[in-house]
Amino acid sequence: MKRVCAFLAIFVSITTVGFAQSEVIIQEYELGLCTYNGTIITSSSTISGWTGPGFIDFANGIGVAGSWEIYVYTEGVYSITWRYAFGGTATNLRDGKLYINGNVVVDTVRFPYTGSWATWAEISPIQVYLPVGDHKIRLEAIYTGGLANVDYIKVTGPHVTAYQCSPQYTLSVASNDTNRGTVSYSPKLQLYDKGTIVTLRASAKQGYFFESWTGEVPSNDSVFSFPITCDVHAVARFLPNSIKDRIDTTILGYATVQDDKGTRYLVTGGAEGDTVVATTLEELQSYLGSEQPYVVKFSGFLEGNAVIPIRSNKTLLGVGPTAHLKGIQLSINLARNVIVRNMTISHVRDYGLTNDALEINGASKNVVIDHCEFYSDRDHDKDYYDGLLDIKNQSTFITVSNCSFHDHFKAILISSGDTQYADTVIRITLHHNYFYNCSSRLPLIRFGKAHVFNNYYKNCEDAINTRMGACVRVERNYFENVGKAVFSDFSVLVGNVHLIDNYFGNSSYITAPVCYLDVPYSYQQYLHSVSELPTVVPPNVRTNVANQSAVPPKEIRVEHIYPNPFNPIATLQYTVPSPMHVTVKLYNILGKEVATLVNDIQSEGIHTVEINGERFSSGVYFVTVQAGTVNVTRRIVLLK
């Protein structure tokens, strides 16, 4: 039957109605109790006197609510009351606001102090006129104390019964910055029936552009319609036009999307803020833990026992091969839009302050870990250090790329336990990483989904452990001297695999249970053949600190080319063992020289040169560094 949403609240005495009344009391666990923010208590050593199976102990906070649904067979005046208890402090008010069918009927429903949580009373009845049909009753707290404990709701009138609940949801719409853009939506209701079509509109102001809607229903369309199926908090993300030139277009994988449909998310890190240089632990903690966006450059070596928190909209950029944190944890918690790049983190122990080398926790999203190095040692037992990288507690849409993980027992943990069922939201991409001399967890993943492609595994005992229904797409990876390459052990439920064109060598691997993971982003242009990986991956990952020695190198050595692929600028870093003549040249895929970048006598030490591809077309190029009779060539890809 069609619900009539508009009605008149009439405050009259119910005894003036001249026909027989009926009454319905709705208890806990009964038809008609729809939702409640709190706990149903069925036994207590300190509270007594309730009726039925128990009572609702509502949570604290403004907006805490309970809802019930009834059906009226005869139009007329109906009386609504609650049996409740209100103890504690009398000044910690427990009054509420009454909605019926999403409309405010009473701004303040009084729940007077009863003296204790075991003293029960009914509020003065609220009388309203209701037409025939089903009606949703919602009581919402208006003070920080929340609502009183509720034993039952009672509705009295001509002919009323409890009714099957039909879901209702809330909608809030906002701009990430009202100076950047405005938002609107329609229809505007207090509560929305399930399936109600809502339209959002975002309009950027001059100097800004609309990037996406974030929240429960993400979209890249500035005008966007969808049916309400849950509580929705939608935020329009506006970015400055100036940031377009600072966006790293080489980032790929799950970090670049918001959902399994591939709704785009531009990972900008701290590019909207100032670029600062940090040289001390205190400066790193201050900048990275700030509410403001920052690009934080760090080039030193710090050793200690501490945690560096990283909040939203940050870039931590290691400069050169000495950007090294030893014993110091990076913690990304409750954060979004974070880039950590070109850092070495090693030898992090649990001293009561730190645990994993880098943890991503607290439903963090859209995180990029790129060209980083993680290691400890295997001179101690397997529990002396914990993990190198932990991703847990619903953290999702994360890319780990071009990193090295080595000399460690338990490397990467994705979801922390077999009971963390909410971690089914986890989405991870691992690509072009180098795993060597590790024992296990490369990665260990529960519940979520992972795309593992173009990684090189060497001299490891166990690699990819898929558990608790996880789905892992294992694509074009190279396993050399690895015991178990892909397996599912140690959980009550096995995980699933999607194997595509891997080289397993002598490694064991499972082929079932099978899942099919269609990733929601483009990556084929970065995909190498399996045979290339032993020569492509190790030179491109960060292993600078691990390779350093007290003995200077006897030959010229290329440290890294970053980023790769690039557009339009890449940085080449190499080490010259002693003063000598050095040339650096760029060749196209046909072997034709297209640029001479260096042609000079250079001193001993580390040198950096910029590769500018602005005047070249997209494609594969080769950089050759020659010193004396020795030359080193590296492959680099320009993407425009």
C-alpha positions in Angstrom: 0.0 0.0 0.0 1.3 3.5 -0.8 2.6 5.3 2.2 1.4 8.8 2.9 4.5 10.8 4.0 2.8 14.0 5.0 0.7 14.0 8.1 -0.4 16.3 10.9 0.8 15.7 14.5 -2.3 16.3 16.8 -1.9 16.5 20.5 -5.3 15.4 21.9 -6.4 13.1 24.7 -6.7 9.6 23.4 -9.7 9.0 25.6 -11.8 11.4 23.4 -11.7 8.9 20.6 -15.1 7.1 20.6 -14.1 3.7 19.4 -12.3 0.6 20.6 -8.6 0.8 21.0 -5.9 -1.7 20.2 -2.4 -1.8 21.5 1.0 -3.2 20.4 4.1 -3.5 22.4 7.3 -4.2 20.5 10.1 -5.9 22.5 13.6 -6.8 21.6 14.1 -9.5 18.9 10.4 -9.0 17.9 8.7 -8.0 14.6 8.7 -4.3 14.3 12.1 -3.5 16.0 14.2 -2.4 13.0 17.5 -0.7 14.0 19.3 0.4 17.2 22.7 1.9 17.9 23.7 0.0 21.0 23.4 -3.4 22.6 20.5 -5.6 23.7 21.1 -6.6 27.3 19.5 -9.9 28.3 21.3 -10.4 31.7 22.8 -8.0 34.2 24.1 -8.2 37.8 23.3 -4.6 38.5 20.1 -3.8 36.5 16.7 -5.5 36.9 13.0 -4.7 36.3 12.8 -4.9 32.5 10.1 -6.9 30.7 10.4 -9.3 27.8 13.8 -10.7 26.8 15.9 -7.7 27.6 16.4 -4.0 27.0 18.3 -1.8 24.5 21.4 -0.1 26.0 21.8 2.7 23.6 25.3 4.1 22.8 26.3 7.6 23.7 26.3 10.5 21.1 24.2 12.9 19.2 22.3 11.1 16.4 22.3 7.7 18.1 18.9 6.2 17.2 16.4 3.4 17.3 13.7 2.7 14.8 10.5 0.7 14.7 7.8 0.0 12.1 4.0 -0.4 12.6 1.0 -0.9 10.3 -2.2 1.1 10.9 -5.5 -0.5 9.6 -7.7 2.4 10.6 -6.9 6.0 10.3 -7.1 8.0 13.5 -5.2 9.3 16.5 -2.5 7.0 18.0 -0.5 7.2 21.2 3.2 6.4 21.3 5.3 5.9 24.4 8.5 4.1 25.5 9.2 2.3 28.8 12.7 3.4 29.8 15.3 3.8 32.6 17.6 6.8 33.0 20.3 6.6 35.7 23.7 8.0 36.2 23.7 11.8 36.3 20.4 13.7 35.9 22.1 16.5 33.9 23.4 14.1 31.3 20.2 14.4 29.3 18.7 11.5 27.3 16.0 13.3 25.3 15.3 12.5 21.7 13.8 13.8 18.4 10.9 11.8 16.9 10.5 11.2 13.2 7.7 9.4 11.5 8.2 8.4 7.9 11.3 10.6 7.8 9.5 13.7 9.0 10.1 15.4 12.3 7.0 15.2 14.5 8.5 16.3 17.9 11.7 18.2 18.2 12.3 17.2 21.8 10.8 14.0 23.4 11.4 14.3 27.1 12.9 11.3 29.0 12.9 12.5 32.6 15.6 11.2 35.0 14.3 8.0 36.8 17.0 8.0 39.5 18.7 4.7 38.5 19.2 2.3 35.6 17.0 -0.2 37.4 14.0 2.3 37.8 11.7 2.0 34.9 8.9 4.4 33.7 6.9 5.3 30.6 7.2 8.8 29.1 4.1 10.9 28.7 2.3 9.6 25.5 2.8 11.4 22.3 -0.4 11.5 20.2 -0.4 11.7 16.4 -2.8 11.3 13.6 -1.9 8.4 11.2 -3.5 7.4 7.9 -3.9 3.8 6.9 -0.6 2.2 6.0 2.8 1.3 7.3 4.8 3.9 9.3 8.4 4.1 10.4 9.1 5.5 13.8 12.6 6.8 14.6 13.8 8.2 17.9 17.1 10.0 17.6 19.3 11.4 20.4 19.8 15.1 20.6 22.4 15.2 23.3 25.9 13.6 23.7 24.5 11.2 26.4 22.6 9.4 23.7 19.3 7.8 24.5 17.9 6.3 27.7 17.8 2.5 28.1 14.6 1.3 26.4 12.6 -1.7 27.4 9.9 -1.4 24.7 7.8 0.9 22.5 4.0 0.9 22.9 1.6 2.2 20.3 -2.1 2.5 21.2 -4.9 3.4 18.8 -7.9 2.1 16.8 -6.2 -0.8 15.1 -2.4 -1.2 15.0 0.1 -4.0 14.7 3.9 -4.4 14.4 5.1 -4.6 10.8 8.0 -6.0 8.8 10.8 -3.4 8.7 11.7 -1.8 5.4 15.2 -0.3 5.4 15.8 3.4 5.6 19.1 5.2 5.2 20.8 8.5 5.7 22.6 10.7 3.1 25.1 13.4 3.6 26.8 15.3 0.8 29.8 17.7 1.1 32.7 19.3 -0.7 36.3 18.6 0.3 36.8 22.4 0.2 33.9 24.9 -0.3 36.4 27.4 -1.7 37.1 24.9 -4.5 33.6 23.8 -5.5 30.0 23.5 -4.5 27.7 20.5 -4.2 23.9 19.9 -4.2 21.6 16.9 -4.3 18.0 15.9 -4.7 15.6 14.8 -3.3 16.4 16.2 0.2 14.9 13.9 2.9 15.7 13.1 6.5 15.7 9.4 5.7 15.6 7.5 2.4 13.7 4.3 1.7 15.9 1.6 0.1 16.0 2.1 -3.6 15.3 5.8 -3.7 17.1 7.4 -6.6 19.3 10.3 -5.6 21.2 12.7 -7.9 24.4 14.4 -6.8 25.8 17.5 -8.5 29.3 19.0 -8.2 30.4 22.3 -9.7 34.1 23.4 -9.6 35.0 27.0 -9.1 37.5 28.8 -11.3 41.0 27.4 -11.0 39.8 23.9 -9.9 38.5 20.8 -11.4 36.2 18.0 -10.2 38.1 14.8 -9.8 35.6 12.3 -8.2 33.0 11.6 -5.6 34.5 9.6 -2.7 32.6 7.6 -0.1 30.3 4.6 -0.2 29.2 5.2 -3.8 32.2 6.7 -5.7 31.9 8.1 -9.2 34.0 10.2 -11.7 30.8 11.9 -13.0 30.1 15.4 -11.6 26.4 14.7 -12.0 25.6 11.3 -10.7 22.4 9.3 -9.9 22.2 6.1 -7.9 19.7 4.1 -5.8 20.2 4.4 -2.0 21.0 0.9 -0.6 23.1 2.0 2.5 24.0 5.0 4.6 25.9 7.2 2.2 28.4 10.0 2.9 29.5 11.5 -0.4 32.3 14.0 -0.7 33.1 15.8 -3.9 36.9 15.9 -4.4 38.0 19.1 -6.1 41.7 19.7 -7.1 43.6 22.7 -8.3 44.3 22.9 -12.0 48.0 23.5 -11.2 48.3 20.0 -9.8 47.8 18.4 -13.1 51.5 18.9 -14.0 52.6 17.4 -10.8 50.6 14.1 -11.0 52.7 11.0 -11.5 51.0 9.2 -14.4 53.3 6.1 -14.0 51.5 5.0 -10.8 49.2 2.1 -11.6 47.4 -0.7 -9.9 44.7 -0.7 -7.2 46.0 2.5 -5.6 44.6 4.4 -8.6 40.9 3.3 -8.2 38.2 3.4 -5.6 36.2 0.3 -6.3 36.0 -2.9 -8.4 34.4 -0.9 -11.2 37.6 1.1 -11.7 36.3 4.5 -10.5 39.5 6.7 -10.9 41.3 8.2 -7.9 44.3 10.5 -8.6 47.0 9.8 -6.1 48.6 13.1 -5.5 50.3 12.5 -2.2 51.4 15.8 -0.8 51.6 17.6 -4.1 49.0 20.2 -3.0 51.3 21.4 -0.2 54.8 22.7 0.3 57.9 20.7 -0.4 60.0 20.6 2.7 63.3 19.0 3.7 63.5 16.9 6.9 66.8 15.9 8.5 65.7 14.8 12.0 63.3 12.3 13.4 61.3 15.2 15.0 61.0 16.9 11.6 59.8 13.7 9.9 57.2 13.2 12.7 56.0 16.8 12.5 55.6 17.1 8.8 54.3 13.6 8.1 51.9 13.7 11.1 50.5 17.1 10.2 47.0 17.7 8.9 48.5 19.7 6.1 49.7 18.2 2.8 53.4 18.0 2.4 56.1 16.6 0.1 58.8 15.6 2.6 62.3 15.0 1.2 64.7 13.0 3.3 68.3 12.1 2.4 69.9 11.1 5.7 70.4 8.1 7.9 68.5 7.8 11.2 68.7 5.0 13.7 66.5 4.5 16.8 63.4 3.0 18.3 60.5 5.2 17.2 57.3 5.5 15.1 56.8 8.0 12.3 53.0 8.5 11.7 52.0 9.4 8.2 48.6 11.1 7.7 46.6 11.8 4.6 47.9 13.7 1.6 51.6 13.1 2.2 54.6 12.2 0.1 57.7 10.9 1.7 60.5 11.0 -0.8 63.9 9.6 -0.1 66.6 11.5 -1.9 69.6 9.5 -3.0 70.9 6.1 -1.7 71.3 7.2 1.9 67.6 7.8 2.8 67.6 5.1 5.4 65.6 4.5 8.6 67.0 1.8 10.8 64.8 0.5 13.6 62.2 3.2 12.9 58.7 2.3 11.8 56.5 4.1 9.3 52.9 4.0 10.3 50.1 4.9 7.8 46.9 4.8 9.9 43.4 6.2 9.1 45.0 7.9 6.1 44.3 8.4 2.4 46.3 9.6 -0.6 49.9 8.7 0.6 53.1 8.1 -1.4 56.2 6.6 0.1 59.1 6.4 -2.4 62.8 5.8 -2.5 63.1 4.9 1.2 65.1 2.2 2.9 63.6 0.8 6.2 65.5 -1.9 8.0 65.9 -3.8 11.3 62.7 -2.7 13.0 62.0 -4.6 16.1 59.1 -4.7 18.6 60.4 -2.8 21.6 56.9 -2.0 22.8 56.8 1.0 20.5 57.5 -0.4 17.0 56.6 -3.6 15.3 56.6 -3.8 11.5 58.9 -1.8 9.3 55.9 -0.2 7.6 52.3 -0.7 8.6 49.2 0.3 6.7 46.3 0.2 9.1 42.9 1.6 10.0 41.1 1.4 6.7 43.7 3.5 4.9 43.2 3.9 1.2 45.0 4.8 -2.0 48.5 4.3 -0.8 51.6 3.9 -3.0 54.8 2.3 -1.8 57.4 2.6 -4.6 61.1 2.1 -5.1 61.6 1.3 -1.4 63.9 -1.3 0.3 62.9 -3.4 3.2 65.2 -5.8 5.1 66.6 -7.0 8.4 68.8 -10.1 8.8 68.4 -13.8 9.2 71.1 -14.1 11.9 68.4 -14.3 14.6 65.3 -16.5 15.0 62.2 -15.9 12.9 60.4 -14.0 15.7 63.2 -11.6 16.5 61.8 -9.3 13.8 58.1 -9.2 12.8 57.0 -8.0 9.4 58.5 -5.8 6.8 55.1 -4.6 5.5 51.7 -5.2 7.2 48.4 -4.2 5.4 45.4 -4.8 7.7 42.1 -3.7 9.2 40.3 -2.9 6.0 43.1 -0.9 4.4 42.6 -1.2 0.7 43.4 0.1 -2.8 47.2 -0.1 -2.3 50.1 -0.5 -4.8 53.6 -1.8 -3.9 55.9 -1.5 -6.8 59.6 -1.6 -7.7 60.6 -2.5 -4.1 63.1 -5.0 -2.8 62.3 -7.2 0.2 65.3 -9.3 1.3 67.1 -11.0 4.2 64.1 -11.5 6.4 61.8 -14.3 7.7 58.2 -13.0 7.5 58.0 -10.3 4.9 54.4 -9.1 3.9 51.2 -9.8 5.9 47.9 -8.8 4.3 45.1 -9.1 6.9 46.2 -10.0 10.4 44.0 -13.0 11.3 41.5 -15.7 10.3 38.7 -13.8 12.1 39.2 -10.5 10.3 36.3 -11.0 7.9 35.9 -7.3 7.2 39.2 -7.5 5.3 37.4 -8.9 2.3 37.5 -5.2 1.1 41.3 -5.4 0.7 42.6 -4.8 -2.8 46.4 -4.9 -3.4 48.7 -4.7 -6.4 52.3 -5.9 -6.2 54.4 -5.5 -9.3 58.1 -5.4 -10.3 59.3 -6.2 -6.8 62.4 -8.2 -6.0 62.1 -10.8 -3.3 65.3 -12.6 -2.3 66.7 -14.5 0.7 63.3 -14.4 2.5 61.6 -17.2 4.3 57.8 -16.6 3.8 54.9 -14.2 3.3 55.6 -12.9 -0.1 52.8 -12.1 0.5 50.5 -13.9 3.0 47.0 -12.7 2.2 43.6 -13.5 3.8 40.1 -12.5 2.6 41.0 -9.8 0.0 42.1 -9.7 -3.6 45.6 -9.2 -4.9 47.1 -8.7 -8.3 50.7 -10.0 -8.2 52.5 -9.5 -11.5 56.0 -9.2 -12.9 57.8 -9.9 -9.6 61.1 -11.7 -9.3 61.5 -14.2 -6.5 65.0 -15.6 -5.8 66.3 -17.9 -3.1 63.2 -17.9 -0.9 61.6 -20.7 0.9 57.9 -19.9 0.5 56.3 -17.2 -1.5 52.5 -16.5 -2.1 50.3 -17.9 0.6 46.6 -17.4 -0.2 44.2 -18.1 2.7 40.7 -17.6 4.0 39.0 -17.2 0.6 41.4 -14.7 -0.8 41.7 -14.4 -4.6 45.2 -13.8 -6.0 45.9 -13.2 -9.6 49.5 -14.4 -10.1 50.6 -13.2 -13.5 54.0 -13.4 -15.2 56.2 -13.8 -12.2 59.6 -15.5 -12.1 60.4 -18.0 -9.3 64.1 -19.0 -9.0 65.2 -21.4 -6.3 61.9 -21.0 -4.4 60.4 -23.8 -2.4 56.6 -23.3 -2.5 55.8 -20.6 -5.0 52.0 -20.5 -4.6 50.2 -22.4 -1.8 47.5 -22.3 0.8 48.5 -23.3 4.3 47.7 -22.7 8.0 44.1 -21.4 7.9 40.8 -23.1 8.4 39.8 -22.1 4.9 42.0 -22.2 1.8 42.5 -19.3 -0.6 42.1 -19.2 -4.3 44.4 -18.5 -7.3 44.3 -17.2 -10.8 47.6 -18.3 -12.5 48.7 -16.7 -15.8 52.0 -17.4 -17.6 54.4 -17.7 -14.6 57.8 -19.4 -14.6 58.0 -21.7 -11.6 61.2 -23.6 -12.3 61.5 -26.3 -9.7 59.1 -24.6 -7.3 55.9 -26.3 -6.2 52.6 -24.5 -6.7 48.8 -25.1 -6.5 46.4 -24.6 -9.3 43.1 -24.8 -7.4 40.7 -23.6 -6.0 40.5 -21.3 -9.0 39.2 -17.7 -8.9 39.0 -15.2 -11.8 40.1 -11.7 -10.9 39.5 -9.0 -13.5 41.5 -6.0 -12.4 39.8 -2.7 -12.9 42.8 -0.7 -14.2 45.1 -0.7 -17.2 48.6 -2.2 -16.8 49.4 -4.1 -20.0 51.7 -1.4 -21.2 53.9 -2.1 -18.2 53.8 -5.8 -18.5 57.1 -7.6 -19.2 57.5 -11.1 -20.5 58.6 -13.6 -17.8 62.0 -14.2 -19.4 62.9 -10.5 -19.0 62.3 -10.3 -15.3 65.8 -11.5 -14.0 67.4 -8.7 -16.0 64.7 -6.1 -15.7 63.6 -6.2 -12.1 66.8 -6.2 -10.0 68.5 -3.2 -11.6 65.3 -1.1 -11.2 64.5 -1.7 -7.6 66.1 0.0 -4.6 68.8 -2.0 -3.0 71.3 0.8 -2.5 71.9 0.4 1.2 72.2 -3.3 1.1 74.7 -3.1 -1.7 76.9 -0.5 0.0 80.2 -1.8 1.2 83.2 -0.3 3.0 85.2 -1.2 -0.1 84.6 1.3 -3.0 83.3 -0.3 -6.2 86.0 -1.1 -8.8 83.7 -0.4 -11.7 81.1 2.1 -12.6 77.7 1.2 -11.2 74.2 2.4 -12.1 72.3 2.9 -8.8 68.8 3.5 -10.3 66.7 5.2 -12.9 63.6 6.7 -11.5 60.8 6.8 -12.3 60.6 4.1 -14.9 58.4 4.4 -17.0 58.7 8.2 -17.0 57.0 11.3 -18.4 58.8 13.5 -19.2 61.6 13.5 -16.6 63.6 10.6 -15.1 66.7 10.7 -12.9 69.7 8.5 -13.5 72.0 7.9 -10.6 75.4 6.2 -10.9 78.6 5.7 -9.0 82.1 6.5 -10.4 84.8 4.5 -8.7 87.6 7.0 -9.3 88.2 10.1 -11.4 87.7 9.2 -15.1 86.0 10.2 -18.3 82.3 9.3 -18.4 79.8 9.4 -21.2 76.0 8.9 -20.8 74.0 8.5 -23.9 70.4 7.8 -24.8 69.5 5.4 -27.7 66.1 4.6 -29.2 64.9 1.0 -29.7 66.6 0.9 -33.1 69.9 1.6 -31.6 70.2 5.2 -32.9 71.8 7.7 -30.5 69.3 10.4 -29.7 71.0 12.3 -26.9 74.4 12.7 -25.2 73.7 13.5 -21.5 77.2 13.5 -20.1 80.6 13.7 -21.8 83.1 14.8 -19.2 85.8 13.8 -16.6 83.9 13.1 -13.4 85.2 12.7 -9.8 84.8 9.6 -7.7 81.4 9.2 -6.1 77.7 9.4 -6.9 76.5 11.4 -9.8 73.0 12.3 -10.9 71.8 13.3 -14.4 68.3 14.2 -15.6 66.8 12.5 -18.6 64.3 14.8 -20.3 62.0 13.0 -22.8 59.9 16.1 -23.6 61.0 16.2 -27.3 60.9 12.4 -27.8 58.0 10.2 -28.6 56.7 7.4 -26.4 58.6 4.2 -26.5 61.5 2.1 -25.3 64.9 3.7 -24.9 68.3 2.6 -23.6 70.7 4.6 -21.4 74.4 3.6 -21.6 76.9 4.8 -19.0 80.5 4.3 -20.2 83.7 4.9 -18.1 86.9 3.7 -19.7 86.3 0.2 -21.1 83.3 -0.5 -19.0 79.7 0.3 -20.0 76.4 -0.3 -18.3 73.1 -0.2 -20.2 69.6 0.1 -18.7 66.2 0.0 -20.4 63.8 2.9 -19.8 60.3 3.5 -21.1 58.8 6.9 -22.0 55.0 7.1 -21.7 53.2 10.2 -22.8 
